[in-house]
Amino acid sequence: MIGAAIGLTRSNGFIALLVFYGLFCIGEAVSYLLCFVYASGDFEQKYIATSMGVFDSIIDLSLFLGPLVAILLYGYISRIEPLFLIAVIPAVFAFFATAIWLSRDTR
């Protein structure tokens, strides 16, 4: 996702935009599915349906809020390139958090 967003900022043609946006969407889908799978293992089984519904609603809300924030920021700065990088801030945090978590588990 991070690489795709950087690629989107540098794209000058339709094909490049299509390829990098496709990679970004694949990265989003994979991370969503992995979060869903890992979360299902941590939720209490008695309330799994409610917990998964809440989890899915939060993910869906983030999918709505991200583009909304991007549209509002585009109105102020009138440039699209920085917005692609803003979109991957959660992925950057997740990347570093995962690296720290994995290094802690290997000790």
VMD Tcl script that draws the C-alpha trace (Angstrom):
set ca {
  {0.00 0.00 0.00}
  {2.80 2.38 0.87}
  {4.66 1.68 -2.37}
  {1.45 1.98 -4.39}
  {0.66 5.37 -2.84}
  {4.14 6.64 -3.65}
  {3.67 5.31 -7.19}
  {0.36 7.16 -7.44}
  {2.05 10.45 -6.57}
  {4.53 9.92 -9.42}
  {2.08 8.62 -12.05}
  {1.69 10.71 -15.18}
  {-0.52 8.52 -17.35}
  {-3.71 6.53 -17.19}
  {-1.99 3.12 -17.28}
  {0.34 4.00 -14.40}
  {-2.58 5.35 -12.37}
  {-4.58 2.20 -13.08}
  {-1.73 -0.13 -12.09}
  {-0.80 1.69 -8.89}
  {-4.42 2.18 -7.86}
  {-5.03 -1.53 -8.44}
  {-2.04 -2.37 -6.23}
  {-3.33 0.02 -3.59}
  {-6.78 -1.63 -3.63}
  {-5.25 -5.11 -3.38}
  {-3.18 -3.97 -0.41}
  {-6.28 -2.52 1.26}
  {-8.29 -5.69 0.68}
  {-5.55 -7.97 1.99}
  {-5.01 -5.89 5.12}
  {-8.76 -5.75 5.76}
  {-9.12 -9.51 5.42}
  {-6.12 -10.20 7.63}
  {-7.46 -7.84 10.32}
  {-10.82 -9.56 10.11}
  {-9.26 -13.03 10.48}
  {-6.99 -12.06 13.38}
  {-9.76 -10.15 15.15}
  {-12.10 -13.13 14.92}
  {-9.60 -15.17 16.93}
  {-9.47 -12.58 19.72}
  {-13.17 -11.91 20.15}
  {-15.14 -13.82 22.75}
  {-16.95 -16.63 20.93}
  {-20.23 -15.99 22.75}
  {-20.43 -12.50 21.19}
  {-18.62 -13.19 17.92}
  {-21.45 -12.00 15.65}
  {-21.86 -8.69 17.50}
  {-18.12 -8.17 17.74}
  {-17.57 -8.84 14.04}
  {-20.47 -6.52 13.14}
  {-18.96 -3.69 15.18}
  {-15.50 -4.39 13.72}
  {-16.90 -4.33 10.17}
  {-18.81 -1.12 10.86}
  {-15.65 0.60 12.10}
  {-13.75 -0.51 9.00}
  {-16.60 0.70 6.76}
  {-16.67 4.04 8.59}
  {-12.95 4.47 7.96}
  {-13.52 3.74 4.27}
  {-16.03 6.61 4.24}
  {-14.04 9.07 6.34}
  {-10.76 8.69 4.42}
  {-12.13 9.93 1.08}
  {-14.16 12.61 2.85}
  {-11.04 14.01 4.53}
  {-9.21 13.81 1.19}
  {-11.95 15.79 -0.55}
  {-11.92 18.45 2.16}
  {-8.13 18.76 2.04}
  {-8.16 18.89 -1.76}
  {-10.47 21.90 -1.51}
  {-7.82 23.72 0.52}
  {-4.59 22.70 -1.21}
  {-5.85 21.98 -4.77}
  {-3.26 19.21 -5.23}
  {-3.94 15.49 -5.24}
  {-0.40 14.12 -4.72}
  {-0.12 14.78 -0.97}
  {-3.49 13.14 -0.41}
  {-2.19 9.78 -1.64}
  {0.51 9.93 1.01}
  {-1.98 10.95 3.71}
  {-4.06 7.89 2.79}
  {-1.24 5.53 3.79}
  {-0.43 7.07 7.18}
  {-2.28 4.23 8.95}
  {-0.32 1.70 6.89}
  {2.98 3.34 7.89}
  {2.03 3.19 11.56}
  {0.92 -0.43 11.16}
  {4.20 -1.27 9.41}
  {6.30 0.06 12.29}
  {4.00 -1.39 14.97}
  {4.22 -4.80 13.30}
  {7.99 -4.57 13.04}
  {8.26 -3.74 16.74}
  {5.77 -6.47 17.69}
  {7.53 -9.10 15.59}
  {10.97 -8.18 16.96}
  {9.59 -8.41 20.50}
  {8.16 -11.90 19.86}
  {11.44 -13.26 18.47}
  {13.43 -12.49 21.61}
}
mol new
graphics top color blue
foreach p $ca { graphics top sphere $p radius 0.5 }
foreach p [lrange $ca 0 end-1] q [lrange $ca 1 end] { graphics top cylinder $p $q radius 0.2 }
display resetview
